[in-house]
């Protein structure tokens, strides 16, 4: 006879035994459907707008808009992330504790979900996953949805004392520009990377390799992630074969780079950082060098 053990008990037993296993970076629709009713699983809806959530969402999912992870924008500067106290308060408002397995989804291949994943990994939240294909794959798979807004009971989120060093500063990006390591990846579009000849302040950071975030998503298969082998092969072209090799990602504002972070973590890379200020911060320095064309 098969006996199902709730995921909360598995988590507790693992902690007591000292052999806690990290949650998978990606979970699929079948896994999530099986665990929907477990109290320690919290689904966070980060679809593109609030209207989508009111139309339909996964049963029991709480709503979090992407902009809620950022400070109010100051004109002329990139939006800063929430400080630790603000982020802890946000998680508490969503009913998330350190014992919660957070499962994030959106409808854009992890473009929004990646930022919350990055921040939760930064504070070393014990269990965080992203739903592969998000709402798109869930609906295409014929899974149940509802339009009833859901709120979890607010709690006090207590952050741990250790953090993952997964953020890079502008000074660090300037220092590694043009060096062989860490590998600097620009995940923007082709045109953004190559630059506009008519715009002297366009192009990419010298030494950065172009690795568009969009190649990580299979849009014909419900916005699921591409096969790991295919993505690994594309990274190997930059010499990224060692999963411990240091990598720094940037885009225009840190949005797409966070999705790139999620992609690399899914592939097993464990030394990945994001420059969340990205080009918006880099270009504030009028003397910062830029390169044009497809050559790094």
PyMOL commands that set and color helices and strands:
alter all, ss='L'
color gray80, all
select helices_A, chain A and resi 7-17+29-35+50-55+66-69+84-93+113-122+134-140+170-176+190-194+213-216+219-221+228-236+255-266+278-282
alter helices_A, ss='H'
color red, helices_A
select strands_A, chain A and resi 26-27+41-45+57-58+62-63+101-105+127-131+145-146+183-186+209-210+217-218+224-225+247-250+272-274
alter strands_A, ss='S'
color yellow, strands_A
deselect
rebuild
show_as cartoon
